[in-house]
Amino acid sequence: MSGRPAVVLLSGGLDSTTVLGIALAEGFAAYALTFDYGQRHRLELERAAEIAAVLGAAEHRVVRVDLGRFGGSALTDEIEVPKHRTDFSGIPPTYVPARNTVFLSLALAWAEVLDARDLFLGVNALDYSGYPDCRPEFVAAFERLANVATRAGVEGERPFRIHAPLMRLGKADIVRKAAELGIDLANTLSCYDPSPRGEPCGACDACLLRAKGFAEAGVPDPALAPARLDRERRGAGPGESRGT
């Protein structure tokens, strides 16, 4: 595949899928990296694999890092996922301790092996749940770290760059960007507490923010298409649901 290599963090959600599309549109050979980190909503691993294949990633790897051994988050531990929140101030229990620091560190290791100097992730500091590792201060600090903590950063001719193209975008802008790039979002999974078949709960922070984005963009969410949800209720796999 032509183009400079870049490592793209891919969770299978709306934001990371859009970022993968952006990296590809900018001409990078995108190496998608997904983490099996002990999350309760493990269906996202299947969605990420399919999305990487459909969009044309150069390679997709799933790496297991069991943050569930530490717990401390509603996404990895027996802590209730908050529903119907209206006040998004403060850090919610769905925050996973140091998750993006861990993920970017491993992405950086793969980037060194690939001789890549560009890393992409889908963090956002506007319509988000208030996580500290989704802020521009974090991204800038990690970029500085990457350039002093690696052989490639110290001896290489090009510095590492951490790309966060959605940082200043609202969810509606992200939905519009995906549409502009022709990305089918039907198979993306954003929900923190989906059913075993992938039906979104509609009430967690991720669902509320996603619904807000599609509503403000003035387009229906293809992941909520009746035909798709009906197939999921009957047990159809994610591949059979794509494109509805």
WOCOR-V885869 format. One record per backbone hydrogen bond with DSSP energy under -0.5 kcal/mol. NH is the residue of the N-H (numbers start at 0). CO is the residue of the C=O. E is the energy in kcal/mol with one decimal. If there is no record, write none. Layout:
nh;co;e
NH;CO;E
NH;CO;E
This chain:
nh;co;e
5;28;-2.2
6;117;-2.1
7;5;-0.5
7;30;-2.3
8;119;-2.5
9;32;-2.6
16;12;-1.8
17;13;-1.9
18;14;-2.2
19;15;-2.2
20;16;-2.1
21;17;-2.2
22;18;-2.7
23;19;-2.2
24;20;-2.4
25;21;-1.8
26;23;-1.6
27;22;-2.1
28;3;-2.6
29;27;-1.0
30;5;-3.4
30;28;-0.5
31;29;-0.8
31;58;-2.4
32;7;-2.8
33;60;-2.8
35;62;-2.4
36;34;-1.1
39;74;-2.4
41;39;-1.5
43;40;-1.3
44;41;-2.0
45;41;-0.6
45;42;-0.6
46;42;-1.9
47;43;-2.6
48;44;-1.8
49;45;-2.1
50;46;-2.7
51;47;-2.6
52;48;-1.7
53;49;-2.7
54;50;-2.7
55;51;-1.2
56;51;-2.7
57;29;-2.4
58;29;-1.0
60;31;-2.3
62;33;-2.7
62;60;-0.5
64;35;-1.6
64;62;-0.6
66;36;-0.9
66;64;-1.9
67;36;-0.8
68;65;-1.4
69;66;-1.3
70;66;-1.4
73;92;-3.2
75;72;-1.1
76;72;-1.8
78;76;-2.1
83;202;-3.0
87;85;-0.7
91;89;-0.6
91;128;-0.6
94;91;-1.8
96;94;-0.6
98;95;-2.3
101;97;-2.4
102;98;-2.8
103;99;-2.5
104;100;-1.7
105;101;-1.9
106;102;-2.4
107;103;-2.5
108;104;-1.6
109;105;-2.0
110;106;-2.5
111;107;-2.1
112;108;-1.6
113;109;-2.3
114;110;-0.7
114;111;-0.8
115;110;-3.0
116;4;-0.6
117;4;-0.6
118;160;-2.5
119;6;-2.8
120;162;-2.1
124;166;-2.1
126;168;-0.6
127;125;-1.4
133;130;-1.3
134;131;-1.0
137;134;-0.6
138;134;-1.8
139;135;-2.6
140;136;-2.0
141;137;-2.6
142;138;-2.1
143;139;-1.9
144;140;-2.2
145;141;-2.9
146;142;-1.3
147;144;-1.7
148;144;-2.0
153;149;-1.9
154;150;-3.2
155;150;-0.6
155;151;-1.5
160;116;-2.8
162;118;-3.8
162;160;-0.7
163;161;-0.5
166;163;-2.0
168;165;-2.1
173;169;-1.9
174;170;-2.4
175;171;-2.4
176;172;-2.3
177;173;-2.4
178;174;-2.1
179;175;-2.5
180;176;-1.8
181;178;-1.1
182;177;-2.8
184;182;-0.7
187;184;-1.4
188;11;-2.7
194;198;-2.4
197;194;-2.4
207;203;-2.6
208;204;-2.8
209;205;-2.1
210;206;-2.7
211;207;-2.2
212;208;-2.0
213;209;-2.3
214;210;-2.5
215;211;-2.5
216;212;-1.9
217;213;-1.0
217;214;-0.6
218;213;-1.9
221;219;-0.7
223;220;-1.8
224;221;-1.3
228;224;-2.2
229;225;-2.4
230;226;-1.9
231;227;-2.2
232;228;-2.3
233;229;-1.4
234;231;-1.2
235;230;-3.1
239;236;-0.7
240;236;-0.8
240;237;-0.5
241;237;-0.9
243;240;-1.3
